[in-house]
Amino acid sequence: MEERTLSLLAEQIGQLHAQTQRAAAQQVNYWLTVRNWLIGWHIAEYEQGGSDRAEYGERLCRSWRGSCTASKGSQNGDFTSAASFTGPTR
């Protein structure tokens, strides 16, 4: 009888772990999407500040790749697609 109770407890803990792990992954995905959208918005706003800034913004994205490689979770600092993520703002 004690083994059945222990087995049920282990199963419930396993289910709880799986549910909370899924919820955590969904939240991480949500906040990474928000982060990428905001980065893209900032880049697009900066690029649209003037034609010279658009060219400079393109060069800036390339240079970020080198300087952001140490950022945890930034996929090697490649934010070049983040600006297209938001689409045109004007």
C-alpha atoms as one frame of an Amber mdcrd trajectory, in Angstrom:
protein
   0.000   0.000   0.000   2.823   2.409   0.840   4.464   1.701  -2.538   1.269
   2.642  -4.386   1.107   5.952  -2.577   4.755   6.634  -3.317   4.221   5.696
  -6.963   1.235   8.062  -7.199   3.242  10.854  -5.586   6.078  10.354  -8.072
   3.607  10.438 -10.988   1.981  13.639  -9.728   5.353  15.304  -9.277   6.328
  14.250 -12.806   3.116  15.733 -14.231   3.609  18.944 -12.280   7.152  19.218
 -13.570   6.059  18.674 -17.190   3.265  21.257 -16.953   5.411  23.931 -15.358
   8.263  23.272 -17.766   5.907  23.799 -20.735   4.577  27.011 -19.179   8.108
  28.288 -18.589   9.109  27.540 -22.186   6.051  29.421 -23.456   6.927  32.451
 -21.345  10.535  32.420 -22.544   9.329  32.234 -26.151   6.910  35.112 -25.547
   9.557  37.394 -24.033  12.125  36.544 -26.722   9.526  37.520 -29.323   8.849
  40.793 -27.492  12.586  41.456 -27.256  13.102  40.809 -30.979  10.140  42.989
 -31.926  11.432  45.868 -29.786  14.960  45.539 -31.160  13.522  45.602 -34.669
  11.381  48.611 -33.872  14.375  50.537 -32.520  16.477  49.622 -35.554  13.690
  50.586 -37.989  13.108  53.914 -36.235  16.813  54.654 -36.302  17.163  53.654
 -39.955  14.210  55.787 -41.009  15.631  58.885 -39.360  17.269  59.887 -42.663
  18.676  58.342 -45.820  22.229  58.576 -44.516  21.060  56.831 -41.366  19.539
  53.970 -43.392  22.916  53.189 -44.927  24.612  53.640 -41.581  22.020  51.371
 -39.936  22.828  48.583 -42.358  26.530  48.879 -41.566  25.715  49.100 -37.872
  23.794  45.803 -37.959  26.802  44.105 -39.498  29.115  45.522 -36.840  26.757
  44.440 -34.035  27.261  40.871 -35.093  30.832  41.087 -33.836  30.175  43.086
 -30.693  27.095  41.163 -29.529  28.433  37.637 -29.889  28.994  37.448 -26.144
  25.322  38.251 -25.405  23.634  35.235 -23.917  20.795  34.010 -26.140  21.421
  36.456 -28.978  22.223  33.770 -31.547  25.719  35.066 -32.190  24.589  38.687
 -32.093  22.794  38.499 -35.429  20.060  41.126 -35.098  19.969  42.009 -38.801
  16.604  40.332 -39.299  15.101  42.046 -36.259  14.399  45.235 -38.209  12.344
  43.351 -40.800  10.471  41.544 -38.014   8.395  44.642 -37.224   7.775  45.711
 -40.815   7.641  49.333 -41.932   6.620  51.763 -39.211   6.021  54.783 -41.437
